[in-house]
Amino acid sequence: MAADDAAGSEFMNWEIESSACNGSKHEKQLSAPQRRYFSFCRRKSFAAFVASKRDGSQEEGRPSWCCCSQTFDEHAAIHKHVARAHSAEVQQLTRAEYERLLSQLEEEPETQQGNEHKAEAVDVSAWIPDISHIPDNQLKSGPGRVLLFYHYCQVEDPHVICAWQKALCEKLHLTGKVRVATEGINGTVGGTSLATDIYIESMQSQPLFRMDREDFKTSDGGAECFTELKVGVYKEIVPMGVDPDVISYQLAGVHLEPEEFHKEVEALLAKGDSRNDTILLDCRNYYESKIGQFTQCLAPNIRKFSYFPDYVDQNLELFRDKKVLMYCTGGIRCERGSAYLRSKHVCKEVYQLKGGIHKYLERFPEGFYRGKLFVFDERYAISSNSDIISDCRYCRCPWDQYKLCSTQFCCQLVLSCPGCRRDGHTACCPTCQSKGKAQTEETSLHKEECECTDGRPQIPQDV
């Protein structure tokens, strides 16, 4: 163990050859803070790769490493060999580690210990409705719904709101996720129709929010649509990766009601050229727009909303002097996304769809949005029309129902039709498919290596 620690310590000062780590197009596309994260992940991945080559049969005090039919007795020798011969593998491991790190930074509450401490100290009972007259089984069973909502406002003590939300959801047997920050609240929860009705009423009567019923988007579902309840305090209520004090929701574009947005898209399509003087911009992730989108939209090939600011920065000329019509699932990403785009001072006008695709489909189920609407729960998608705009990953037949990749530890989604699934094609790509057939000690190190993400530029250039 001491030898492994020494190897890791020595590696921190080891300079990998430029051929192994410099000149990466992926890394050049990152912002300065992201490059620091990426550099940390590269060092960690390199050390992990070297450690995987350690010869466990050797004595504790005399380590050696076996790789490519060679034995190395010195740290410097194995490090040099890995840098020269295995740079591609290290780069793939780095990408996977970087993705995990970003996910953790986005998903973990800002101060978990602070949450727990204040939750115990604050009395939120005054904001919890009296439902003692309602039998518990009526809150647990029966027809269900999923709610999607957000509300921007100044929250002085988000920990108090967090404690109230957790107590309220638990009392109503709701599952899902609620994000609280100083800039507001964002959530999606599922439960019975009765329980979700009480939840909406509680949000309407809470003095800080006083939301309208129209602020809640609803769809068929229930508590079973989520695996658990997660309530936490975060820096942002939607993870764009930009400090809300720097880019505020108050700088957002002009909100268009679904009817107004529909007319704008209709006029745009009548022109026949969606990029002449107007851009219809989908600010969701690529796997969302893949199964459903507005006709003739620009859908960036990005994996996370936190990549959107860099996408804008690297494609500014695309937006120069243009009128931009933005949309997303429920409207929240457009609030910060449009604010960021407006801060660049290149667009002629920036508009956004109020209530997002959810509200648009309520008014125009057979309108200009075609295909499924991706949702972040166990359903993956909901539909309002019969169009299928995507295809099976393997046979290319029309298909738009996502499943998780069957390979252990891979979190990618895959479009694989029933016929292909019966033939064993249940992974997101050939790399994962082969790993799924042979989960060995050797492949476990590469458990999140995936050509689906490795082959995609993190910040695509659409100029």
C-alpha positions in Angstrom: 0.0 0.0 0.0 2.8 2.4 0.8 4.4 1.7 -2.5 1.1 2.6 -4.3 1.0 5.9 -2.3 4.5 6.6 -3.3 3.7 5.9 -6.9 0.7 8.3 -6.8 2.9 11.0 -5.1 5.6 10.7 -7.7 3.1 10.8 -10.5 1.8 14.2 -9.3 5.1 15.7 -10.5 5.5 13.5 -13.5 5.2 15.4 -16.8 3.4 13.3 -19.4 4.8 13.7 -22.8 3.1 16.3 -25.0 2.0 13.6 -27.4 0.0 12.0 -24.7 -1.9 14.9 -23.2 -1.5 18.1 -25.2 -3.2 19.2 -28.4 -6.5 17.6 -27.5 -9.4 19.3 -29.4 -11.7 18.4 -26.5 -9.5 20.2 -23.9 -9.0 23.2 -26.1 -12.7 23.7 -26.2 -13.0 24.0 -22.4 -13.0 27.1 -20.3 -10.2 27.8 -17.9 -11.9 26.3 -14.8 -13.0 23.3 -16.9 -9.4 22.8 -18.1 -8.2 22.7 -14.4 -10.8 20.0 -13.7 -9.8 18.1 -16.8 -6.1 18.3 -15.9 -7.0 16.9 -12.4 -8.9 14.0 -14.0 -6.1 13.3 -16.4 -3.6 12.9 -13.5 -6.0 10.7 -11.6 -6.8 8.5 -14.6 -3.1 8.1 -15.5 -2.4 7.0 -11.9 -5.3 4.6 -12.0 -4.1 3.1 -15.3 -0.6 2.6 -13.9 -1.9 1.1 -10.7 -3.9 -1.4 -12.7 -0.6 -2.8 -14.1 0.9 -3.4 -10.7 2.1 -7.0 -10.3 0.3 -8.2 -7.2 2.5 -11.3 -6.9 5.5 -9.3 -6.0 6.7 -8.5 -2.4 5.2 -5.4 -0.8 8.5 -3.5 -0.6 9.6 -4.3 -4.2 6.8 -3.2 -6.6 6.9 -3.9 -10.3 4.4 -3.4 -13.2 3.6 -5.7 -16.1 2.3 -4.2 -19.4 2.6 -5.1 -23.0 4.5 -8.3 -22.2 7.1 -6.2 -20.4 8.1 -5.9 -16.7 9.0 -2.5 -15.2 10.7 -2.1 -11.9 10.8 1.6 -11.6 8.0 4.2 -11.4 9.6 6.4 -14.0 9.8 3.5 -16.5 6.2 2.4 -16.2 5.0 6.0 -16.3 7.0 6.7 -19.5 5.7 3.5 -21.1 2.1 4.3 -20.4 2.5 7.9 -21.6 3.9 6.7 -24.9 2.0 3.5 -25.6 -1.4 4.1 -23.9 -2.2 7.7 -24.3 -5.5 6.9 -26.1 -6.7 4.7 -23.2 -5.7 7.3 -20.7 -7.5 10.0 -22.6 -10.7 7.9 -22.7 -10.5 7.3 -18.9 -9.9 11.0 -18.4 -13.1 11.9 -20.4 -15.1 9.4 -18.3 -13.7 10.7 -15.0 -14.3 14.3 -16.1 -17.9 13.5 -16.9 -18.3 11.9 -13.4 -16.7 14.9 -11.7 -19.0 17.4 -13.5 -22.1 15.3 -12.6 -21.0 15.3 -9.0 -20.5 19.1 -8.9 -23.9 19.6 -10.5 -25.9 17.1 -8.5 -24.4 17.3 -5.0 -25.9 19.9 -2.7 -23.8 23.0 -1.9 -23.4 22.3 1.8 -24.8 19.0 2.8 -23.9 19.3 6.5 -25.4 22.8 6.6 -28.6 21.3 5.2 -28.8 18.7 7.9 -28.0 21.1 10.7 -30.5 23.7 9.8 -33.2 21.2 8.9 -33.1 20.0 12.5 -33.2 23.5 14.0 -36.0 25.1 12.0 -39.7 24.6 12.8 -41.6 24.4 9.5 -44.8 22.9 10.8 -46.7 26.1 10.2 -46.3 25.6 6.5 -47.4 21.9 6.5 -51.1 21.5 5.8 -53.3 19.6 8.2 -54.2 16.4 6.5 -55.1 14.4 9.6 -58.6 13.9 8.2 -57.3 12.2 5.0 -56.6 8.4 5.3 -53.0 7.6 4.5 -53.9 5.1 1.8 -55.6 7.8 -0.2 -52.3 9.6 -0.4 -50.4 6.5 -1.3 -52.6 4.8 -3.9 -54.9 5.8 -6.7 -54.5 7.8 -10.0 -51.2 9.7 -10.1 -49.5 12.6 -11.7 -46.0 14.1 -12.1 -45.6 17.9 -11.5 -42.9 20.0 -13.1 -42.4 23.5 -11.8 -40.0 26.3 -11.0 -40.2 29.8 -9.5 -37.5 32.5 -9.5 -37.4 34.8 -6.5 -35.0 35.9 -3.8 -34.7 33.3 -1.1 -33.0 34.6 2.0 -32.6 31.2 3.7 -32.8 28.3 1.3 -32.1 25.8 4.0 -35.4 26.7 5.7 -37.2 26.2 2.4 -35.3 22.9 1.9 -36.4 21.6 5.3 -40.0 22.6 4.5 -40.0 20.9 1.1 -38.5 17.7 2.5 -41.1 17.5 5.3 -44.0 18.4 2.9 -43.0 15.8 0.3 -42.5 13.1 2.9 -45.9 13.8 4.5 -47.6 13.5 1.1 -45.5 10.5 0.0 -44.1 12.3 -3.0 -41.0 11.2 -4.8 -38.8 13.2 -7.2 -36.3 16.0 -6.9 -36.4 19.5 -5.6 -33.6 22.1 -6.0 -33.6 25.1 -3.7 -31.2 28.1 -4.1 -31.0 31.8 -3.2 -32.5 32.4 -6.7 -35.6 30.3 -6.2 -36.9 26.7 -6.5 -37.1 24.1 -9.2 -38.7 20.6 -8.9 -40.4 17.6 -10.4 -42.3 15.4 -8.1 -44.7 12.5 -8.5 -47.5 11.1 -6.4 -51.3 10.5 -6.3 -53.6 13.1 -7.8 -54.8 14.0 -4.3 -51.3 14.3 -2.9 -50.1 16.5 -5.8 -53.2 18.7 -5.5 -52.4 19.3 -1.8 -48.8 20.0 -2.8 -49.8 22.6 -5.4 -52.1 24.3 -2.8 -49.3 24.4 -0.3 -47.0 26.1 -2.9 -49.7 28.6 -3.7 -50.2 29.6 -0.1 -46.6 29.7 0.9 -45.9 33.4 1.4 -42.5 33.4 -0.4 -43.7 31.8 -3.6 -47.5 32.2 -3.9 -47.4 30.4 -7.2 -50.3 30.1 -9.6 -51.7 26.8 -10.6 -50.7 27.6 -14.2 -47.0 27.5 -13.0 -47.3 23.7 -12.7 -47.0 21.4 -15.7 -48.7 18.1 -15.2 -48.5 14.7 -16.9 -49.8 11.2 -16.1 -47.5 9.3 -13.7 -47.0 9.0 -10.0 -44.5 8.3 -7.3 -43.3 5.2 -9.2 -41.8 7.5 -11.8 -38.9 8.3 -9.4 -36.7 6.0 -7.4 -36.5 8.3 -4.4 -37.0 11.8 -3.0 -34.1 14.2 -3.2 -34.3 17.7 -1.8 -31.2 19.9 -1.4 -29.7 23.4 -1.5 -27.7 24.2 -4.6 -25.9 27.2 -6.1 -28.3 27.2 -9.1 -31.8 25.8 -9.5 -30.8 24.7 -12.9 -27.1 23.8 -13.4 -25.8 26.0 -16.1 -22.4 26.4 -14.4 -22.6 30.3 -14.3 -22.9 32.1 -11.0 -26.5 33.5 -10.7 -25.0 36.8 -9.4 -23.1 37.1 -12.7 -25.9 36.1 -15.1 -29.3 36.5 -13.4 -32.7 35.2 -14.6 -33.8 38.9 -14.5 -31.9 39.4 -17.8 -34.0 36.7 -19.5 -35.5 37.2 -23.0 -39.1 38.2 -23.7 -41.6 35.5 -22.7 -44.0 34.4 -25.4 -47.2 32.6 -24.6 -47.7 29.3 -26.6 -50.1 31.0 -29.0 -47.6 33.7 -29.7 -44.7 31.3 -30.1 -46.8 29.1 -32.4 -47.4 32.2 -34.7 -43.7 33.0 -34.7 -42.7 29.5 -35.7 -45.5 29.5 -38.4 -44.1 32.7 -39.8 -40.6 31.3 -39.7 -41.5 28.1 -41.6 -43.4 30.1 -44.2 -40.1 31.8 -45.1 -38.5 28.5 -46.0 -35.1 29.3 -44.5 -34.9 28.8 -40.7 -31.5 30.6 -40.5 -32.0 33.6 -42.6 -32.8 36.2 -40.0 -34.4 34.0 -37.3 -33.0 31.0 -35.3 -35.3 28.6 -33.6 -33.0 27.4 -30.8 -33.5 24.2 -28.8 -31.4 24.7 -25.6 -31.9 21.1 -24.3 -29.4 18.2 -24.5 -28.9 16.2 -27.7 -30.6 13.0 -26.4 -33.7 15.1 -25.7 -33.9 16.8 -29.1 -33.1 13.5 -30.8 -36.6 12.1 -30.0 -38.6 15.3 -30.3 -38.1 18.9 -31.5 -39.7 21.8 -33.3 -39.6 21.7 -37.1 -36.4 23.3 -38.6 -34.9 24.1 -35.2 -31.2 24.4 -34.3 -30.5 21.7 -31.8 -26.9 21.8 -30.4 -25.2 18.5 -30.0 -24.4 19.0 -26.3 -24.7 16.5 -23.5 -25.4 18.9 -20.6 -26.9 22.3 -20.1 -23.7 23.3 -18.4 -22.1 23.2 -21.8 -24.5 25.7 -23.2 -22.6 28.8 -22.3 -19.4 27.6 -24.0 -21.6 26.6 -27.0 -22.8 30.2 -27.2 -19.3 31.6 -26.8 -17.9 29.4 -29.6 -20.8 30.1 -32.0 -21.4 33.8 -31.5 -21.3 34.6 -35.2 -24.2 32.3 -35.7 -26.3 34.5 -33.6 -25.1 37.9 -34.7 -27.9 40.2 -35.7 -30.4 37.3 -35.5 -33.8 37.1 -33.9 -33.7 34.0 -31.6 -36.7 31.9 -30.5 -35.6 29.7 -27.6 -37.4 26.7 -26.1 -36.8 23.9 -23.5 -38.9 21.3 -21.6 -40.6 23.5 -19.0 -39.1 27.0 -19.5 -36.4 27.1 -16.8 -33.4 26.5 -18.9 -34.5 29.3 -21.2 -34.6 31.7 -18.3 -30.8 31.5 -17.7 -29.9 30.5 -21.2 -31.6 33.5 -22.8 -30.0 35.7 -20.2 -26.6 34.4 -21.1 -27.2 34.8 -24.8 -28.4 38.4 -24.3 -25.3 39.2 -22.2 -23.2 38.7 -25.3 -25.0 41.6 -27.1 -24.9 40.0 -30.5 -28.6 39.1 -31.1 -31.2 41.4 -32.5 -33.9 40.0 -30.3 -34.2 37.0 -27.9 -37.5 35.4 -27.1 -38.4 32.3 -25.1 -41.4 29.9 -25.0 -43.2 30.5 -21.7 -43.9 27.2 -19.9 -41.7 25.4 -22.4 -42.7 22.5 -24.6 -45.0 21.2 -21.8 -47.3 24.1 -22.1 -47.1 24.3 -25.9 -48.2 20.7 -26.2 -51.2 21.4 -24.0 -52.4 24.0 -26.4 -51.0 22.5 -29.7 -50.7 18.7 -29.4 -50.5 18.5 -33.2 -48.5 21.7 -33.7 -45.0 22.3 -34.9 -43.4 20.2 -32.1 -43.1 16.7 -33.4 -42.1 13.5 -31.6 -41.8 12.7 -27.9 -41.0 15.0 -25.0 -38.1 13.8 -23.0 -38.6 13.9 -19.2 -36.1 13.3 -16.4 -37.7 10.3 -14.7 -38.3 6.6 -15.1 -40.7 7.3 -18.0 -38.0 9.0 -20.1 -40.6 10.4 -22.5 -44.2 11.4 -22.9 -46.1 12.0 -26.1 -48.8 14.1 -27.6 -48.6 13.1 -31.2 -47.8 9.9 -33.0 -44.7 11.1 -34.9 -41.4 9.1 -34.5 -38.5 11.3 -35.6 -35.6 9.1 -34.3 -34.5 5.5 -35.2 -33.1 2.4 -33.6 -29.3 2.5 -32.9 -28.8 -0.8 -34.6 -31.3 -1.4 -37.4 -32.3 2.2 -38.1 -36.0 1.5 -38.1 -38.2 4.2 -36.5 -37.9 4.0 -32.7 -37.9 6.6 -29.9 -38.3 4.7 -26.6 -35.1 5.0 -24.5 -33.6 2.3 -22.2 -30.5 2.5 -20.1 -27.4 0.8 -21.5 -27.3 -2.8 -20.3 -23.6 -2.6 -19.4 -23.0 -2.2 -15.7 -22.0 1.3 -14.6 -22.8 2.9 -18.0 -25.4 5.7 -17.7 -25.9 6.3 -21.4 -29.4 5.9 -22.9 -29.9 3.7 -26.0 -32.6 3.5 -28.7 -32.9 -0.2 -29.4 -36.1 -1.6 -30.9 -37.7 -4.8 -29.6 -36.3 -6.9 -32.4 -32.7 -5.7 -31.8 -33.1 -6.2 -28.1 -34.2 -9.8 -28.6 -31.0 -10.2 -30.6 -29.0 -9.0 -27.7 -28.3 -5.4 -28.8 -29.0 -3.8 -25.5 -26.0 -1.5 -25.1 -25.4 2.0 -26.2 -22.5 1.3 -28.6 -20.3 -1.6 -29.8 -17.7 -0.8 -27.1 -20.3 -1.3 -24.3 -21.8 -4.2 -26.1 -18.5 -6.1 -26.0 -17.9 -5.2 -22.4 -21.3 -6.4 -21.4 -20.4 -9.9 -22.7 -17.2 -10.0 -20.7 -17.2 -8.1 -17.4 -13.7 -9.0 -16.3 -11.2 -7.5 -13.9 -9.3 -6.0 -16.8 -12.3 -4.2 -18.3 -13.6 -2.9 -14.9 -11.0 -0.1 -15.1 -12.7 1.1 -18.3 -16.2 0.7 -17.0 -17.4 4.2 -18.2 -15.3 4.3 -21.4 -17.9 4.8 -24.2 -17.5 5.7 -27.8 -20.9 7.5 -27.7 -19.3 10.4 -25.8 -15.7 9.9 -26.8 -16.6 10.6 -30.5 -18.7 13.7 -29.8 -17.1 17.2 -29.4 -18.1 18.5 -26.0 -18.8 22.0 -27.5 -19.8 21.6 -31.2 -19.2 24.5 -33.6 -22.2 25.3 -35.7 -20.9 28.5 -37.3 
